[in-house]
Amino acid sequence: MLETREKFALIGAGPMGLAAAKVLKEQGVGFDGFELHSDVGGLWDIDAPRSTMYESAHLISSKHMTEFEDFPMDEDVAEYPSHHDLKGYFRRFADHFGLREHYHFNAEVTSLAPLGGSGEGWRVTWRDGEGEHEAVYAGVMIANGTLSEPNMPRFEGTFDGELIHACDYRYPSQFDGKRVLVVGAGNSGCDIAVDAIHHAKRTDLSMRRGYYFVPKYVFGKPADTLGGAINLPMWLKRKVDGFLLKWFVGRPEKYGFPKPDYKLYESHPVVNSLVLYHAGHGDLRVQPNIARLEGKTVHFTDGTQEDYDMILAATGYKLHYPFIEDSLLNWQGDAPHLYLNAMHPERDDLFVLGMIEATGLGWQGRHEQAEMVARYVAGLRDGTAAAKELKAEKAKGYDRATGGMDYLDLARMAYYVDKATYRGAVTKWIKRLQKGARA
């Protein structure tokens, strides 16, 4: 059996895995990367085995609010880049920082098993084109993403038409000539509904709750760039942003959308400039939640019914770490309970990277998470006081960095944080760990 006891096993070469690889290399922490696909990019490479990308997909945040600070996107890339642009971006990122040489590609990790308590090592098993392999590593870092395992709802009754999840959608031609019902009005659901409008015979959108809609441009600039470095308290940010939304969007109810029954930012807003436009033009009809299915007929909760050829469930994804037991991740409810969404309270050889969502966090916020973890591991190695302080802090228990926000009780919100609160906590630890390393 191959021994690699001085290294960490890093799973994934998407944005989070690449950020982790970069900072581990910078901190002198040895690691081997494992990536299921033949190249880097994660879900942003539509050809990757578990990519849930679709051909028309673009970022919903602008490039300068999303990119890594030390590796900006090219000036000729659009403000809202396509997945083609982003695949190239991540490949250039890997080349620029010399990360490919650290990865096993076409390698699927099948099992992570601790040899004992924290610090005693992990047996990592993977398979590739040459067969199955295993090695013992000092620890593991899981960065395989959060958007690969579909959350498929269960509907009462049976449907005789085509029933698919958004993960099975690739090209708008899939809608040609069909009566289509898109279930779920999150960002992907609205994007896909807009695609369907131009190809389907009819397009309806089923929603169980209302959403706040944010246009991609405000005053001619990407909406997420407004405010810049101004960090407003949430009560004031809600007032300011709410006023802007009423000014530029109006009330979604006038287009037929249900009124949100929660406050702005208690769930992720929908960034889409076209779905309201098409609803206002009658190209898209908004339907309530599904009560039951019968043949090709969908019965809705308001007592109405319609016939469809296709139902596409844009109902999100579930956290999925099939190669490790849930109990090892301190899994409770809908997500692992980890300090700052990354650090196990008891183990210093197990980390989950990228299990985090926040409005406006971008890849830089995730890079900071990876840097905190890498500096922590290096600090433990070097015996710094700051690393010992962080070790004691994370052992105190779980406290999600919500900044006092009362997020909706949904599986996809179980690992949602407030950007300012989270980045403040993470960068505080980075500074302490930096200072400790220099002392």
C-alpha positions in Angstrom: 0.0 0.0 0.0 1.3 3.4 -1.0 2.1 5.6 2.0 1.7 9.4 1.8 1.4 10.1 5.5 2.8 13.6 5.3 0.2 14.8 2.8 -3.4 15.8 2.6 -5.8 14.3 0.1 -7.7 17.1 -1.7 -10.9 16.0 -3.5 -12.0 18.1 -6.4 -10.6 20.5 -9.0 -13.4 23.0 -9.3 -13.2 26.6 -8.1 -12.9 25.6 -4.5 -10.5 22.7 -5.0 -8.2 24.9 -7.1 -8.3 27.7 -4.5 -7.4 25.1 -1.8 -4.6 23.7 -4.0 -3.1 27.1 -4.5 -3.0 28.1 -0.8 -1.8 24.7 0.3 1.1 25.0 -2.1 1.8 28.6 -0.9 1.8 27.4 2.8 4.1 24.4 2.1 1.4 21.9 3.0 1.9 18.7 1.0 -1.2 17.4 -0.9 -2.4 15.1 -3.7 -5.5 16.2 -5.6 -8.1 13.9 -7.0 -10.4 14.9 -9.8 -13.1 12.7 -11.4 -12.8 14.6 -14.8 -9.9 14.7 -17.1 -9.2 18.4 -16.4 -10.0 21.2 -13.9 -13.1 23.4 -13.8 -15.6 21.2 -11.9 -19.2 21.8 -12.9 -18.2 24.8 -15.1 -16.9 22.3 -17.6 -20.1 21.1 -19.2 -18.3 17.9 -20.4 -17.4 16.9 -16.8 -19.0 13.6 -15.7 -21.1 15.2 -13.0 -21.5 18.7 -14.4 -25.0 20.1 -14.1 -24.3 22.9 -16.5 -26.6 23.9 -19.4 -25.6 25.5 -22.6 -27.0 28.9 -22.0 -25.7 29.2 -18.4 -23.9 32.3 -17.3 -22.7 33.7 -13.9 -25.5 35.4 -12.0 -22.9 37.7 -10.4 -20.6 40.0 -12.3 -17.1 38.9 -13.1 -15.3 41.5 -10.9 -17.4 40.6 -7.9 -16.8 36.9 -8.5 -13.2 36.4 -9.6 -10.2 35.6 -7.5 -8.5 38.9 -6.5 -5.0 37.8 -7.5 -6.2 36.3 -10.8 -8.6 38.7 -12.5 -10.6 37.7 -15.6 -9.5 39.0 -18.9 -10.9 42.4 -20.0 -12.5 40.9 -23.1 -14.6 38.6 -21.0 -18.3 39.7 -20.7 -19.5 41.2 -17.4 -21.6 38.1 -16.9 -19.4 35.3 -18.3 -20.7 32.1 -19.9 -19.6 28.7 -18.7 -17.3 28.5 -21.7 -15.4 31.6 -20.5 -15.2 30.1 -17.0 -13.9 26.8 -18.0 -11.0 28.6 -19.7 -10.6 30.9 -16.7 -10.1 27.9 -14.3 -7.7 26.2 -16.7 -5.6 29.3 -16.9 -5.7 29.6 -13.1 -4.4 26.1 -12.7 -1.6 26.7 -15.3 -0.6 30.1 -13.8 -0.2 28.7 -10.2 1.2 25.3 -11.3 -1.5 23.2 -9.8 -2.1 20.4 -12.4 1.0 18.5 -11.4 -0.5 17.9 -8.0 -3.6 16.2 -9.3 -4.6 12.7 -10.2 -7.2 13.2 -13.0 -9.9 10.7 -14.1 -9.7 9.5 -10.5 -12.8 8.9 -8.5 -12.5 8.8 -4.7 -14.6 5.9 -3.4 -13.8 5.8 0.3 -12.4 7.9 3.1 -11.8 6.1 6.4 -10.0 7.3 9.5 -7.4 5.0 10.9 -8.2 6.2 14.4 -8.5 9.6 16.2 -7.4 12.9 14.8 -3.8 12.8 13.5 -3.7 9.0 13.1 -4.2 9.2 9.3 -6.9 8.4 6.7 -7.1 5.6 4.3 -8.1 7.0 0.9 -9.4 4.7 -1.8 -9.8 5.7 -5.4 -10.2 4.2 -8.9 -9.0 5.2 -12.3 -8.4 3.7 -15.6 -5.7 1.4 -14.2 -7.9 0.0 -11.4 -8.4 0.6 -7.7 -5.8 2.2 -5.4 -5.4 3.2 -1.8 -3.0 5.2 0.3 -2.7 6.6 3.8 -2.8 10.3 4.1 -2.3 12.7 7.0 -5.7 14.2 6.4 -8.4 14.9 3.9 -10.0 18.0 2.4 -13.3 17.6 0.7 -14.0 20.2 -2.1 -16.2 18.3 -4.5 -18.9 21.0 -4.7 -22.5 21.3 -3.7 -24.4 21.2 -7.0 -24.1 17.7 -8.3 -26.7 15.6 -6.4 -30.2 16.5 -7.6 -33.0 17.2 -5.1 -35.9 15.6 -6.9 -39.3 16.2 -5.3 -41.8 13.5 -4.9 -45.1 14.2 -6.6 -48.4 12.5 -5.8 -49.7 10.5 -8.7 -47.9 9.6 -12.0 -47.0 11.6 -15.1 -47.1 10.1 -18.5 -45.0 12.8 -20.1 -41.3 13.5 -19.7 -40.2 14.3 -16.1 -36.6 15.4 -15.6 -34.5 17.4 -13.2 -32.6 20.5 -14.2 -29.4 18.5 -14.0 -30.6 16.6 -17.1 -31.1 19.8 -19.1 -28.4 20.8 -21.6 -29.9 22.4 -24.7 -33.0 24.5 -25.4 -33.9 22.1 -28.3 -35.1 19.7 -25.6 -38.2 21.9 -25.4 -39.0 22.0 -29.1 -42.8 21.9 -29.6 -43.6 20.8 -26.1 -45.9 22.1 -23.4 -43.4 22.7 -20.6 -43.9 23.2 -16.9 -40.8 24.4 -15.0 -41.1 23.6 -11.2 -39.0 26.0 -9.1 -38.3 29.6 -9.6 -34.8 29.9 -8.3 -32.0 31.3 -10.5 -31.7 28.1 -12.6 -35.4 27.7 -12.8 -35.9 31.2 -14.2 -33.0 30.9 -16.6 -34.3 27.6 -17.9 -37.9 28.9 -18.2 -36.6 31.8 -20.4 -34.8 29.2 -22.6 -38.0 27.2 -22.9 -40.1 30.3 -23.9 -38.2 30.5 -27.2 -38.6 26.7 -28.1 -41.6 25.3 -26.3 -45.2 25.4 -27.5 -46.1 26.8 -24.0 -44.1 27.5 -20.9 -45.4 27.7 -17.4 -43.5 28.2 -14.1 -44.8 26.6 -10.9 -43.8 28.3 -7.6 -44.6 27.4 -4.0 -43.3 30.7 -2.7 -42.5 34.2 -3.8 -39.0 35.5 -4.6 -37.3 38.9 -4.7 -36.1 39.6 -8.2 -32.9 41.5 -8.9 -32.1 42.9 -12.3 -28.6 42.3 -13.7 -28.1 46.0 -14.4 -28.9 49.0 -12.3 -28.0 52.5 -13.6 -26.2 50.8 -16.4 -23.9 48.9 -14.2 -24.0 45.3 -12.8 -26.3 45.4 -9.9 -23.9 43.6 -7.5 -21.2 46.4 -8.0 -23.4 49.1 -6.5 -22.4 50.1 -3.0 -18.8 49.1 -3.5 -16.9 49.1 -0.2 -19.8 50.5 1.8 -20.8 47.9 4.4 -24.3 48.8 5.5 -26.0 47.2 8.5 -28.6 44.7 7.3 -31.6 46.7 8.4 -30.4 49.7 6.3 -29.2 47.5 3.4 -32.7 46.0 3.2 -34.3 49.5 3.0 -31.9 50.8 0.4 -31.9 47.7 -1.8 -35.7 47.3 -1.3 -36.2 50.8 -2.6 -34.0 50.1 -5.6 -35.9 46.9 -6.4 -39.2 48.7 -6.3 -37.8 51.4 -8.5 -36.3 49.1 -11.2 -38.4 46.0 -10.9 -41.7 47.0 -9.3 -43.9 44.5 -7.5 -43.4 40.9 -8.8 -47.1 40.3 -8.0 -48.2 42.5 -10.9 -46.6 39.9 -13.2 -48.5 37.1 -11.5 -45.7 36.0 -9.1 -46.6 35.4 -5.5 -45.6 37.9 -2.9 -42.6 36.8 -0.8 -43.6 35.8 2.7 -40.1 36.6 4.1 -37.7 39.5 4.3 -35.2 40.4 1.6 -32.0 38.3 1.9 -33.6 35.6 4.1 -33.4 33.5 0.9 -31.2 33.9 -2.1 -32.7 36.5 -4.5 -33.2 35.7 -8.2 -30.9 37.6 -10.4 -32.7 37.7 -13.8 -33.7 40.6 -16.0 -35.8 38.5 -18.5 -38.2 36.4 -16.5 -40.3 39.3 -15.5 -40.2 40.8 -19.0 -41.6 37.6 -20.5 -44.2 37.2 -17.8 -45.3 40.8 -18.5 -45.6 40.0 -22.2 -47.6 36.9 -21.6 -44.9 34.5 -22.8 -44.8 32.9 -19.4 -47.6 31.9 -17.0 -47.0 31.6 -13.3 -48.7 28.6 -11.7 -49.1 27.6 -8.0 -47.6 24.5 -6.4 -48.4 21.0 -7.8 -51.0 19.1 -5.9 -50.9 15.8 -8.0 -50.2 14.4 -11.4 -52.5 12.3 -13.5 -51.5 11.2 -17.0 -50.3 14.4 -18.7 -52.5 16.5 -16.5 -51.0 18.6 -13.6 -53.5 19.5 -10.8 -52.4 22.6 -8.9 -53.1 23.5 -5.3 -55.6 26.2 -6.3 -57.8 23.7 -8.0 -56.9 24.4 -11.6 -55.3 22.0 -14.0 -53.3 22.0 -17.2 -51.8 19.5 -19.6 -48.0 19.3 -20.2 -45.6 17.2 -22.2 -42.6 17.9 -20.0 -42.1 18.7 -16.4 -38.6 20.0 -15.5 -37.9 20.2 -11.8 -35.5 23.0 -11.0 -35.6 22.2 -7.4 -32.0 22.4 -6.4 -29.3 20.1 -5.1 -28.4 18.2 -2.0 -25.1 18.1 -0.2 -23.5 14.8 -1.3 -20.3 13.2 0.1 -20.9 9.6 -0.8 -17.3 8.5 0.0 -17.5 9.3 3.8 -19.8 8.4 6.6 -22.1 11.2 7.6 -21.3 10.8 11.3 -17.6 11.6 10.6 -18.7 15.0 9.2 -20.7 15.9 12.3 -23.8 15.9 10.1 -26.9 17.3 11.7 -30.1 18.0 9.9 -29.5 19.1 6.3 -25.7 19.8 6.6 -22.5 19.0 8.5 -22.1 21.3 11.5 -18.6 22.7 11.1 -16.8 25.7 12.4 -17.1 28.5 9.8 -18.6 25.8 7.5 -15.2 24.1 7.1 -13.5 22.9 10.3 -14.5 19.8 12.3 -14.9 20.6 16.0 -12.8 17.7 17.1 -10.6 16.6 14.2 -7.7 18.6 12.7 -7.3 16.2 9.8 -10.7 16.6 8.2 -12.0 19.7 6.4 -14.9 20.4 4.1 -14.2 23.3 1.7 -16.8 25.2 -0.4 -19.9 24.1 1.7 -20.9 27.7 1.9 -23.3 30.1 0.2 -23.8 33.8 0.7 -25.1 36.6 -1.4 -22.1 38.2 -3.1 -19.4 35.9 -1.5 -17.7 35.2 -4.8 -14.8 32.9 -5.3 -12.6 35.3 -3.3 -14.7 34.5 -0.2 -14.1 30.9 -0.8 -10.4 31.5 -1.4 -10.3 33.1 2.1 -11.9 30.0 3.6 -9.3 27.8 2.0 -6.5 30.2 3.1 -7.7 30.0 6.7 -7.6 26.3 6.6 -4.2 26.0 4.9 -2.7 28.5 7.4 -4.3 26.6 10.3 -2.8 23.3 9.1 0.6 25.0 8.7 0.3 26.6 12.1 -0.4 23.3 13.8 2.6 21.9 12.1 4.8 24.8 13.3 3.2 24.9 16.8 2.0 28.5 16.6 -0.1 30.1 19.4 -2.6 31.3 16.8 -3.3 27.8 15.5 -3.7 26.6 19.1 -6.2 29.4 19.7 -8.2 28.5 16.7 -8.2 24.9 17.7 -9.7 25.8 21.0 -12.2 28.1 19.4 -13.6 25.6 16.9 -13.9 22.9 19.7 -16.5 25.1 21.5 -19.3 24.1 19.2 -21.3 25.1 16.1 -22.3 28.6 15.5 -23.2 29.5 11.9 -22.1 33.0 10.8 -25.6 34.3 10.0 -25.1 37.8 11.3 -28.5 37.5 13.0 -30.3 36.7 9.7 -33.3 34.4 10.0 -32.8 32.3 6.9 -35.6 30.2 5.5 -35.7 26.6 6.9 -34.7 25.0 3.7 -32.1 22.4 2.9 -30.3 24.7 0.5 -30.2 27.4 3.2 -28.7 25.1 5.8 -25.1 26.3 5.0 -26.0 29.9 4.0 -24.1 32.7 5.8 -24.0 36.4 5.9 -21.2 37.5 3.7 -19.9 40.4 5.9 -20.1 38.3 9.1 -18.4 35.3 7.5 -15.6 37.1 5.7 -15.0 39.2 8.8 -14.5 36.1 11.0 -12.4 34.3 8.4 -10.1 37.2 7.6 -9.6 37.8 11.4 -8.2 34.3 11.7 -6.1 34.7 8.6 -4.4 37.8 10.1 -3.8 36.0 13.4 -2.4 33.0 11.7 -0.2 35.2 9.5 1.1 37.1 12.6 1.8 33.8 14.4 3.7 32.4 11.4 6.0 35.5 11.4 6.6 35.5 15.2 
